[in-house]
């Protein structure tokens, strides 16, 4: 994790929210960045691209740490994609288990602001494959 990139993305998002630059401890940068992106969404704004990308990536990294493996590909375009969840390993072509959603949905799921079932019912998630259900791993 590159703290300077996180700080830059966070400060860019804070400026866009008309808030002062971050002055907290480096250890709290990831949480502050995710909070700033959520604040943009809550205000009906589109988050700054770099801030949203960094926030999505941070939360996807938490998923891969909590549920390591290569059975399910989780895609959050245009920001990132990871493979997670233990089970049969995928090696070539399109993986059999794919989950795709937008950044706002992923952040909401990862933080417990929305459940898997709620997001599925609203059509916010595209999930294919017998293992493409992340509900057991959320919130992070």
Backbone as numpy.savetxt, mean C-alpha at the origin, in Angstrom:
# Nx Ny Nz CAx CAy CAz Cx Cy Cz
15.20 1.04 3.18 14.35 2.22 3.18 15.25 3.46 3.18
15.07 4.28 2.20 15.86 5.50 2.05 15.12 6.64 2.76
15.63 7.00 3.94 14.95 8.02 4.75 14.90 9.38 4.07
15.91 9.71 3.28 15.91 11.01 2.59 14.78 11.05 1.55
14.58 9.95 0.84 13.49 9.89 -0.14 12.14 9.97 0.56
12.04 9.29 1.70 10.79 9.36 2.47 10.52 10.78 2.94
11.55 11.42 3.47 11.38 12.79 3.97 11.00 13.74 2.84
11.64 13.58 1.69 11.33 14.43 0.55 9.88 14.23 0.10
9.46 12.97 0.01 8.08 12.68 -0.40 7.09 13.22 0.64
7.40 13.04 1.90 6.54 13.53 2.97 6.44 15.05 2.93
7.57 15.72 2.83 7.53 17.19 2.80 6.78 17.70 1.57
6.93 17.03 0.43 6.17 17.42 -0.74 4.67 17.29 -0.51
4.27 16.21 0.16 2.85 16.02 0.44 2.35 17.05 1.46
3.16 17.34 2.46 2.76 18.32 3.46 2.60 19.71 2.85
3.49 20.09 1.96 3.38 21.38 1.27 2.07 21.41 0.48
1.74 20.32 -0.20 0.50 20.27 -0.98 -0.73 20.36 -0.08
-0.57 19.98 1.17 -1.67 20.07 2.14 -1.65 21.40 2.92
-0.74 22.31 2.54 -0.57 23.60 3.24 -0.20 23.39 4.70
0.67 22.42 4.94 1.15 22.14 6.29 2.66 22.34 6.32
3.22 22.57 7.51 4.68 22.77 7.61 5.45 21.49 7.34
6.71 21.62 6.97 7.54 20.43 6.73 7.64 19.57 8.00
7.94 18.31 7.80 8.06 17.36 8.91 9.26 17.69 9.77
9.07 17.67 11.08 10.19 17.93 11.98 10.30 16.88 13.08
9.70 15.74 12.87 9.74 14.66 13.85 10.95 13.76 13.67
11.01 12.70 14.46 12.14 11.77 14.40 12.11 10.94 13.12
13.29 10.56 12.67 13.41 9.75 11.45 12.65 8.43 11.58
12.62 7.88 12.77 11.95 6.59 12.97 10.44 6.66 12.71
9.87 7.85 12.80 8.43 8.03 12.59 8.08 8.47 11.17
9.09 8.61 10.31 8.85 9.06 8.93 7.86 8.17 8.17
8.00 6.85 8.22 7.06 6.03 7.45 5.59 6.25 7.86
5.33 6.27 9.14 3.97 6.49 9.61 3.46 7.88 9.26
4.33 8.87 9.36 3.93 10.24 9.04 3.61 10.36 7.55
4.37 9.68 6.71 4.12 9.72 5.28 2.77 9.09 4.95
2.49 7.92 5.51 1.21 7.27 5.27 0.07 8.16 5.77
0.24 8.77 6.93 -0.78 9.67 7.47 -1.02 10.87 6.55
0.04 11.42 5.98 -0.11 12.57 5.09 -0.85 12.19 3.81
-0.57 11.01 3.28 -1.27 10.54 2.09 -2.75 10.33 2.42
-3.02 9.74 3.56 -4.41 9.56 3.99 -5.11 10.90 4.17
-4.39 11.87 4.70 -4.98 13.20 4.88 -5.38 13.80 3.53
-4.55 13.59 2.52 -4.90 14.08 1.18 -6.18 13.40 0.69
-6.24 12.09 0.82 -7.45 11.37 0.40 -8.67 11.85 1.18
-8.50 12.01 2.50 -9.62 12.44 3.34 -10.13 13.83 2.97
-9.26 14.66 2.43 -9.65 16.01 2.02 -10.18 16.04 0.58
-10.27 14.88 -0.03 -10.76 14.81 -1.40 -9.72 15.20 -2.43
-8.46 15.16 -2.04 -7.36 15.53 -2.93 -6.66 14.29 -3.46
-5.99 14.44 -4.56 -5.12 13.37 -5.05 -3.76 13.56 -4.40
-3.25 12.54 -3.73 -1.93 12.70 -3.08 -0.83 12.94 -4.11
0.24 13.52 -3.66 1.41 13.70 -4.51 1.89 12.32 -4.94
2.25 12.18 -6.20 2.59 10.87 -6.75 3.70 10.16 -5.97
4.78 10.88 -5.66 5.89 10.25 -4.96 5.48 9.83 -3.55
4.70 10.65 -2.89 4.24 10.30 -1.54 3.35 9.07 -1.57
2.43 9.03 -2.52 1.54 7.86 -2.63 2.34 6.61 -2.96
3.29 6.73 -3.86 4.12 5.58 -4.24 4.91 5.05 -3.04
5.50 5.96 -2.30 6.28 5.56 -1.12 5.38 4.91 -0.06
4.20 5.48 0.17 3.28 4.94 1.17 2.81 3.54 0.77
2.44 3.38 -0.49 2.01 2.07 -0.98 3.14 1.06 -0.83
4.33 1.45 -1.23 5.48 0.55 -1.15 5.78 0.14 0.29
5.73 1.10 1.21 5.97 0.79 2.62 4.99 -0.27 3.12
3.73 -0.11 2.76 2.71 -1.05 3.24 2.80 -2.39 2.53
3.17 -2.40 1.27 3.41 -3.68 0.59 4.60 -4.41 1.20
5.63 -3.67 1.57 6.78 -4.28 2.23 6.38 -4.89 3.57
5.48 -4.25 4.28 4.97 -4.83 5.54 4.24 -6.14 5.27
3.46 -6.17 4.19 2.77 -7.40 3.83 3.76 -8.52 3.55
4.79 -8.24 2.75 5.74 -9.30 2.42 6.54 -9.75 3.63
6.74 -8.85 4.59 7.43 -9.25 5.83 6.52 -10.11 6.70
5.24 -9.77 6.75 4.29 -10.51 7.59 3.84 -11.82 6.94
3.82 -11.85 5.61 3.35 -13.04 4.88 4.29 -13.34 3.72
5.52 -13.77 4.04 6.48 -14.02 2.97 6.05 -15.19 2.09
6.45 -15.12 0.85 6.16 -16.19 -0.10 6.03 -15.63 -1.50
5.61 -16.51 -2.42 5.52 -16.09 -3.82 4.26 -16.65 -4.48
3.24 -16.90 -3.68 2.02 -17.52 -4.21 1.05 -16.51 -4.80
0.99 -15.31 -4.23 0.03 -14.30 -4.68 0.80 -13.05 -5.10
0.45 -12.54 -6.28 1.02 -11.27 -6.71 0.02 -10.18 -6.37
0.47 -9.20 -5.60 -0.37 -8.07 -5.21 0.10 -6.86 -6.02
-0.82 -6.34 -6.83 -0.50 -5.22 -7.71 -1.27 -3.97 -7.29
-0.54 -2.88 -7.19 -1.14 -1.58 -6.89 -0.59 -0.60 -7.93
-1.14 -0.69 -9.15 -0.64 0.18 -10.22 -1.03 1.63 -9.99
-0.20 2.55 -10.36 1.07 2.40 -11.05 2.26 2.35 -10.10
2.01 2.08 -8.84 3.04 2.25 -7.82 3.96 1.07 -7.61
3.42 -0.14 -7.47 4.28 -1.27 -7.12 3.50 -2.58 -7.24
4.26 -3.66 -7.26 3.69 -5.01 -7.20 4.67 -5.88 -6.42
4.13 -6.79 -5.63 4.96 -7.70 -4.86 4.36 -9.10 -4.92
5.19 -10.07 -4.60 4.69 -11.43 -4.42 4.78 -11.75 -2.94
3.72 -12.37 -2.42 3.64 -12.68 -0.99 2.85 -13.96 -0.79
2.69 -14.36 0.42 1.90 -15.49 0.88 2.61 -16.81 0.55
2.80 -17.61 1.57 3.44 -18.92 1.41 2.55 -19.86 0.61
3.18 -20.77 -0.10 2.45 -21.75 -0.90 3.24 -22.08 -2.14
2.59 -22.69 -3.11 3.30 -23.05 -4.34 3.92 -21.82 -5.00
5.15 -21.96 -5.39 5.87 -20.83 -5.97 5.54 -20.66 -7.45
5.34 -19.42 -7.84 5.10 -19.07 -9.24 6.43 -18.71 -9.87
6.70 -19.24 -11.09 7.99 -18.95 -11.70 7.94 -18.28 -13.07
6.90 -18.54 -13.88 6.90 -17.95 -15.22 5.49 -17.52 -15.62
5.43 -16.51 -16.49 4.14 -16.07 -17.02 3.30 -15.36 -15.98
2.02 -15.23 -16.28 1.10 -14.57 -15.37 0.84 -15.48 -14.17
1.00 -14.97 -12.96 0.78 -15.80 -11.79 -0.68 -16.23 -11.69
-0.94 -17.41 -11.13 -2.31 -17.90 -11.02 -3.14 -17.15 -9.98
-2.50 -16.50 -9.04 -3.19 -15.77 -7.97 -2.77 -14.32 -8.02
-3.69 -13.45 -8.44 -3.37 -12.04 -8.61 -4.43 -11.20 -7.91
-3.97 -10.21 -7.16 -4.85 -9.25 -6.52 -4.41 -7.88 -7.02
-5.39 -7.08 -7.47 -5.05 -5.74 -7.97 -6.05 -4.73 -7.43
-5.53 -3.57 -7.05 -6.37 -2.49 -6.53 -5.63 -1.17 -6.66
-6.34 -0.08 -6.42 -5.68 1.23 -6.46 -5.01 1.53 -5.13
-4.22 2.58 -5.12 -3.46 2.94 -3.93 -4.32 3.26 -2.73
-5.38 3.98 -2.93 -6.24 4.35 -1.81 -6.85 3.11 -1.16
-7.29 2.18 -1.97 -7.87 0.94 -1.44 -6.82 0.16 -0.66
-5.62 0.03 -1.23 -4.57 -0.72 -0.54 -4.24 -0.09 0.81
-4.06 1.21 0.85 -3.73 1.87 2.11 -4.86 1.68 3.12
-6.10 1.81 2.67 -7.25 1.63 3.56 -7.31 0.21 4.12
-7.06 -0.78 3.28 -7.05 -2.18 3.73 -5.91 -2.44 4.70
-4.73 -1.96 4.34 -3.55 -2.21 5.16 -3.67 -1.62 6.55
-4.36 -0.49 6.65 -4.50 0.18 7.95 -5.79 -0.15 8.67
-6.63 -1.00 8.08 -7.87 -1.40 8.73 -8.98 -0.39 8.63
-8.87 0.56 7.72 -9.95 1.53 7.52 -11.08 0.94 6.68
-10.82 -0.20 6.06 -11.81 -0.90 5.25 -11.47 -2.39 5.35
-12.48 -3.23 5.34 -12.23 -4.67 5.36 -12.14 -5.21 3.94
-11.57 -6.39 3.82 -11.48 -7.06 2.53 -12.88 -7.24 1.94
-13.81 -7.71 2.76 -15.17 -7.94 2.27 -15.84 -6.65 1.79
-15.62 -5.54 2.51 -16.19 -4.26 2.08 -15.63 -3.84 0.73
-14.31 -3.97 0.58 -13.67 -3.57 -0.67 -14.12 -4.46 -1.83
-14.27 -5.75 -1.57 -14.75 -6.66 -2.62 -16.18 -6.31 -3.00
-17.02 -6.05 -2.01 -18.43 -5.72 -2.27 -18.56 -4.44 -3.09
-17.63 -3.50 -2.90 -17.66 -2.24 -3.63 -16.98 -2.35 -5.00
-16.44 -3.51 -5.30 -15.76 -3.69 -6.58 -14.42 -2.99 -6.67
-13.77 -2.76 -5.53 -12.51 -2.03 -5.51 -11.29 -2.93 -5.70
-11.52 -4.25 -5.66 -10.43 -5.21 -5.78 -10.73 -6.16 -6.93
-9.73 -6.43 -7.72 -9.79 -7.50 -8.71 -8.94 -8.63 -8.16
-9.54 -9.78 -7.92 -8.81 -10.91 -7.35 -9.13 -12.16 -8.15
-8.07 -12.85 -8.58 -8.27 -14.09 -9.33 -7.35 -15.16 -8.75
-7.85 -16.36 -8.72 -7.07 -17.48 -8.20 -7.59 -17.93 -6.86
-7.35 -19.18 -6.55 -7.89 -19.78 -5.32 -7.26 -19.24 -4.05
-6.11 -18.62 -4.15 -5.42 -18.08 -2.97 -5.42 -16.55 -2.92
-6.19 -15.93 -3.80 -6.17 -14.47 -3.94 -7.12 -13.78 -2.97
-7.02 -14.12 -1.71 -7.81 -13.49 -0.65 -6.84 -13.10 0.46
-6.66 -11.80 0.64 -5.69 -11.31 1.62 -6.29 -11.05 3.00
-7.55 -11.36 3.16 -8.25 -10.99 4.41 -7.58 -11.52 5.66
-6.96 -12.68 5.59 -6.27 -13.24 6.76 -5.01 -12.47 7.13
-4.55 -11.63 6.24 -3.29 -10.88 6.46 -3.51 -9.40 6.69
-4.77 -8.98 6.74 -5.10 -7.55 6.88 -5.97 -7.32 8.10
-5.89 -6.18 8.76 -4.92 -5.11 8.49 -3.53 -5.53 8.91
-2.54 -4.76 8.46 -1.14 -5.07 8.76 -0.77 -4.63 10.16
